[in-house]
Amino acid sequence: MSRNFELMQNLGKEQEMFHASTEATTVEEPTVNAAQPVELQPLQLKMEDAQRDEIFKLVQRVFLMPGEKSRVVVVSGMESGNGCSWICARMAEVLAAQTSGSVCVVDANLRSPGLHREFGVSNHYGLSDALQVSEPIRRFVTSLSRPNLWLLSCGAEVEGMQTMLGSDRMRALLPELQREFDYVLIDAPSMGSGDDSVMLGRSAEGVILVLRANSSRRETARKAVRNLENANVRVLGAVLNHRTFPVPEAIYRKL
């Protein structure tokens, strides 16, 4: 399966596709300062050179650009099975490799979790477990390939877990994650599966949308952006994934 994708960042091409607003939502003021970028360290997750370069640009523009730094970002696909977890995992590792700050990647896709497979770890203790008790979130995260990279996996399957993202406990957990980690990346359910991504986006600086080449359609993408705008959630950018051939600039206007 192709993992090629093309970044459309800072709502440049998105404005042509979606006419999206760039107004940011209000988020809780962080209690820690994000660390400064450092030299890129060797990566563990497999990527081709072109893929790594695009992920690098995405991370730089979303998290490390002066004046435009984000600390909490939601990544959501237009539909399931479009490589959203693959992108989110590699964004987290590239970010952790470029900064001394702590990075936590969260699998909030309770319907179809995938981050634990990307990192090759178990999924028996994570978000669903944390949402059932009032214990520090640090007890539920797993250390990954580098000392500043952590995973909060989906966790054990429990009855009614798909309604947990809208719970009071989840709303309390998100600010706790912001206090504990310098950066938080949330792998969210697809936009077409419900309002979970919108809800999560309200507690973040914004949402990155993942579109699937030859599948995601313009009107569906515009509807998703309208839903985010109506909820005062900022669209930080979009990724075109599973692209198997170059797309001329002019074609983007017709996607």
Secondary structure, 3 states (H helix, E strand, C coil): CCCCEEEEECCHHHHHHHCCCCCCCCCCCCCCCCCCECCCCCCCCCCCHHHHHHHHHHHHHHHHCCCCCCCEEEEEECCCCCCHHHHHHHHHHHHHHHECCCEEEEECCCCCCCHHHHHCCCCCCCHHHHCCCCCCHHHHCEECCCCCEEEECCCCCCCCHHHHHHCHHHHHHHHHHHHHCCEEEEECCCHHHCCHHHHHHHCCCEEEEEEECCCCCHHHHHHHHHHHHHCCCCEEEEEEECCCCCCCHHHHHHC
